[in-house]
Amino acid sequence: MSSDDRVTRSIADEIERYLQRHPGAADTAEGIRAWWLPVDLSAIELPVVVAALEQLEARGVVMRTELKGLQTTFCSTARGRKSMQ
């Protein structure tokens, strides 16, 4: 595993931990970087956060919501399923 892969995995782990503590949370990638990550990781490049979110999406942990004219948001798949009922 490369250094970049380890960093992305670390960010994904932090996002997953945040969602475990705040299962109703939803935000954009920019908001996730600013508010969900520990202070020492909040300066991480946005593409790394997006890559981590894509990993979590592929694993079924988060879901993406894209509404016309609005920024893409991410939330826990558990929250997304609940709001669709």
C-alpha positions, 0 to 999 in steps of 0.5 A: 500500500502506497503512502497516498493510499494510507493517507486516504484510508486514514481519512476514510477511517476518520469519516467513518468514526465521525458518522458512528458518533453522528449518524445523522450528519450530512455535508459536502466534501468541503464541509467534511474536510472542515468540520468532520476531520480532526484539526490536524487533518483539516488541512488535507487536500480536498481530492484526498477527502473525495477519494476517501468518500469514494472508498466509503461509498464503494463499501456502502458506508456513505451515500452521495446525493446530487441535486441539480444546482446544488453541491454534492453531499454525503451522508451515512447510508443508514441515514439515507435509507431512513430518509427514503422511507 
